[in-house]
Amino acid sequence: MPGALASVLTVVLTGCAVSVHAPDVKTATRSACASFTKALPARVSDQKSRSVDDSGLGAAWGDPAIVLRCGVGTPKGFTRFSACQRTNGIDWFVPEDELGDHPVDVLMTTIGRSPRIEVMVPAAYWPPTAAMVDLTRTLKQHTKKTGGCV
């Protein structure tokens, strides 16, 4: 896992549960995230959901875990001129060094949605497009469109 990715997202296996480093969020965001995470699909990238110890701000699927965090800030390296990946009407920022034609861990973040969602997809599930598609419905129903990529 790239150093930047490891510093952004800490995942610890505790028994069968995945512990997610939850972001510090305001009450309104916490409430929106709780609603969002309750509506998430049981499977992402054909992986079953896993128990998560995170106060309603995250979710996980599979082993190695695909890990979702809700209520995150602006992703490192993102500017208003950054390129985005648009999948089924949802804009995602993926750092340029994680794009390409070879499997790598990918940290992708929604752009133009509130609350903002971050998903770490291990290289084992390359490419990350399946995770993007599987999350689309819940993102459209439980986050607000606030803009998008240029």
N, C-alpha and C positions, 0 to 999 in steps of 0.2 A: 504494500500500500504506500503510495507516495507520502512523503513527510507532511505536506500541507493537508492532505486528506486526513491523516492520522490526527493532526492537531485540531481539525475542525470538528471531527466526530469521534466520540469515544464509545465503543461498544464493548460491553463486558458480559460474558455469559454467566448467569447465576442460576445454576440448576438447569431448568428448561426455559427459563425466562431470559429475555434480552434486556439489558439495562441500557437505556438511551440517555445521553447527556442532554437533558431538556433545556431549551433556551429560557432565559428569564423574560417573562412576558407580562403584560398588563392583564387585568381581570377580564376585559372585553375580549382580548385575543385568546386567553385561556378558555373562555366559554366557547368561542368559535372553533377553536382547535378540538375541544372535547366533542362537539357536535360532528365535526369533520371525521375524527378518528373512529367514532362509533359507526359511521356509515361506510367505512372502507371495505373493499371486497375481501372475501375469505382467501382468495388466491391472487398473487401477483407474479408474473413471469412463470406461471404454472407451479408456483411454490405455495405451500400452505402457510397460513398465518401462524405466528408464534406469540406466546405470552410476552408481554412487555411490562417492565417496571419503570414507569415514567410519568406518572401523574396526568395521564390523558393527553400528552403532547407528542406522542409517537406511536409507531407501529413497526412490526417486523414480519418478514416472511422468509422461509427457507433456511438452509444451513449449507454454506455460509449465509448469514442473514442479509437480506435486503432491508435497509433501515430507513424509516421515514421519520422526519422531525417536522413539527408544525410550529409556526410562529417565529421562524428564523429571520435574521437581518439580511441586508444586501450581501450577496455572495462576494467573496474575495476575488478581485480581478474584474468584476463587472463594472462597465461604464455604459453610458447611454448609447455608445457606438458599438458595443459588443454584439457579436453575432449570436443568434438564438436558433434553437431547433424548435420548429412548430409541429406539433403532433395533435391531430384532431382538434385544432383550435386553441390548444394550450401552448404557451411559449415557455421554453425551458432554456436556462443558461447552463452550458457545459463548458468548463475551462478548455481552452484550445489544446492544451497538452494531453487532454483526455479524449480528444476526437481522433479518429483515424480508422485504420482497417485491421487493427489487432486488438485482442482482448486486454483491457485494463480496467481497474476499478474506476467507476465514474461517480462523481458527486454532481448531481443535477438539481437545479433550483428553479422553481416557477418564477416567472417574471410577469408583472402586471396582474397579480392575484393577491387578494387579502383574505385571510392571512397567507403569508408566503410559506411554501412547502419545499423541503429539501429531502432528497432521496439518494442514499448511497447504494449503488448497484455494484456488487462484486463482479470481477472479471468472469467468474464462472457463469454468469447470465448474460454475457455479451451477445449481441448488442443490447443496449438499455431500452430500445424502442418498445419492447413488449411491456416493460414496467410503465412507460409513459402512457401507452394505450390502455392498460388495465386500470390506471388511476384517473383517466379522463372523466368518466361519468361523475365520480365523487367530487372531483375538483370543480366541475361545472355546476354541480348542485349545491356544494357546501363552501365555496369560496366566492368572493366577489371579484368581478373583472374591474381592474383599476387602470388599465392601460395595456401595454404590450411592448414588444421589441420594435425598434425602428426598422 
